[in-house]
Amino acid sequence: MPSGKIFDMDISIKASDYLPPQAPAPAAAQVAQQREVIQAARSINASGYFGQNQIVFVMERGTNRAIMRVVDPETNEVLLQLPPESVVRLAQELTASSALNADK
């Protein structure tokens, strides 16, 4: 050992009350609403109102907003999207911008 110094370190693991952040559980009303939307889309798709095309609802990750798409199931081509992709991108950019401004 150089210069005769001894280092004492405690490397034991201690329990703590810390829990990593978790996403909040969706409220019961929100879950019920999501089920209603899914059921409505299934009903419309089963009715044949859009011919062979299907309605698909997607939750956009960046803004957590619902997006409705009319999709050709054979080609997976999106025939219509509400809101349009340009509006979704704008919402993502605004969300990111407001998050950066909040950090300042």
N, C-alpha and C positions, 0 to 999 in steps of 0.2 A: 504494500500500500504506500502510495506516495505521501510524504510528509506526515505520516501517522494519523491522518484524520479518518474518522469513522462516520459514515452517514447512516442515519436511522430513518427509514421510510415506512410509513403505514400504507400497505397496499391491500388492505382488506376492503371488501365490498359491503357497503352499508345501504340498507333499505331507505328509500326516501319517499316522500309524498308526491314527487314530481311525476306527472303523466304528460306525454307528448300531446300537442294540440290535435284535436280530432274534429272532423266536420260535424256540425250539429245534426241530429236526427231530424228528418222531415216531419213537419207537423201532421197530425192526423188528417186535417182538412186538405193539406197539400197532397197527401197520399190518395185520399178519396178522389180529388180532382184529377189526378193523373190516371186513375183507374177509369174514370168517366171518359176522359179523352181517348184512352186506348179502346174502350168499348165502342165509342162513337166511330172511330176510324175503322174498326172491324166491321161495324154495321154498314158503313158506306162502301167499304171494299166488297162485302158480300152482296150488296144490292146491285152491283154492276154499273152503277151510275157513271163511272169513269171508264167503262169498257174493261179492257184487260189491265189498265193502269191501276195503280194502288196508291192510297194516301199513306204516308209514313210521317210520324212525328218524331223529332229528334231534339234532345236537350243539348244546346250548344255549350261546349265546355268553358269557353272564355268568359261568357256573360251569363251562363245558366238560364238562357231564355229558350222558349220553345220555337222550333222551326217546323213548318209544315212543307212537305214535299210531295209532289205527284210524280211517281216513278214508274217507268216501264219495267215490269218484272223480268222480261226476257233479256233486256240489254242493260238493266240497272241505270239507264239514262234518266237523269232528273229533268223532267219536262217543265216543271214549275216549282218554284220555291218561294215561300212567303215567310219572313221578309227575304228579299233578294240577297244574293251573296255579297254584293257591294255594301248593303246596309249592315250585314253581319260583321264584315271586316271593319267598317267604321265604328261600330259599337265596341269591338275588341280593342281598337286603337284608342278610343276614348276611355275605356276602362283602364287600359295600361297607362295612359297618360295621367289619369287622375290618381292612380296608385303611386306613380313616380312623384307627382306634386305633393301627395300626402306625406311622403318620406322626407321631404325637404324641411 
